[in-house]
């Protein structure tokens, strides 16, 4: 039962300023810390100075704690009253609502700004996605990132029921008949900008391992089945995965070869009757691999690289790899030993695996750009809040020019990334698959390189702004520490940064007109 809060004057609170009778005010709320002080992680002595005991400690509190501390039940119950005639105004964000911090949201969805891309349908969709993420996803994300367990199946089920798993595959027939976020838009309305909005909202809890744990194996591993699978396989597996019943991973990279797909060593040889493949080899860094039921596997065959769908079963072993993010992502090392697979599981023509794999890359890299650009923005928001509430040398941190210069750089990079991303998204919206492959592989490669380089600059600057807190896993800088530790993932997964930059330039050189001379 919640206790009755008292209405108190500041004068009344001031009388409780002794070790055995100790109250403080934080944001118009009165807390009795008499007993708590001996359990306080920051020590008891911090409560005793005369400007804290019985006084308003709001500024001191927010210089040292995140707002969420006061929301935890064990601390919330320390509140005994509220100051007469005052209201508490600080909140750590209202679930489902846009942040009011400048640059915390893409300009296109920020109130007062205009956009050539976002319509009322996108904005409505964004609000529904934000609510889902804040209320359902974020609590699970934080808990699983902490304990390293895979995302809770109940949450995956809710993602499936709301069409989220299906929407991460982009617009298309697979959305038909689904209720998207409780019917907030119709399946035929869903376009690339809805997809962009969704991809960015899903990142907001800033739990990088968990984010990859939410079926991102399927986001990259299912399209080859949608586009190249035989109808009977496609129908069964796509439905099982998008309804959250089964999990699937893309299994291309190996200890022997990553970005260089032609160097893969996993082999598939046909049985003498030609009815099965026998697969042998290993795969490494396979997202969701520890818990996936299906694997979309790149194999060497007589006719060259071939992509084959493999079901978990005899001869398939997966074990967890420890990476710098949490094991919620299920990153695995996989061994295939004489795994027998029906020939019908071949995806696309034999020997055409490079095309099957490459045709997927644009969408995968674009989706990673969506997340990368959003994560940069989240760090800008954290830094803006921190420099505003933290004092150093008697002044707020933002009064230091060097801090403002860092923020200027961070904000510019974040805005540049988002605007370039939105332009590419607009191109995707108006191009068919073939045009995208021809015209967008280079720009998407360059964009991803730009985002991951900028993200690493932002991570480094954010650590400087947060100081020791930026390298501490709990407390004020916990998101900065997490970001700085996990930001290299984007620079590696889906094509290493340098390889992608090079791809963009090589494509430009290839497209140079013969008559272009200085
Ligand atoms: C109801 C009031 C308060 C509660 C519930 C509370 C709770 C906590 C908690 C949970 C931590 C661990 C770090 C974290 O999770 O952020 C902490 C750390 C700390 N607290 Fe408090 N606190 C309160 C008020 C204060 C006040 C008024 C001061 C200073 C005047 C203070 C000074 C500190 C310090 C110095 C630390 C260590 C910070 C660090 O390691 O960076 N606390 N407090």
Boltz pocket constraint, residues with backbone or C-beta under 6 A from the ligand:
constraints:
  - pocket:
      binder: B
      contacts: [[A, 24], [A, 26], [A, 31], [A, 33], [A, 40], [A, 41], [A, 42], [A, 43], [A, 46], [A, 47], [A, 52], [A, 57], [A, 60], [A, 61], [A, 64], [A, 65], [A, 66], [A, 69], [A, 70], [A, 75], [A, 78], [A, 474], [A, 475], [A, 476]]
      max_distance: 6.0
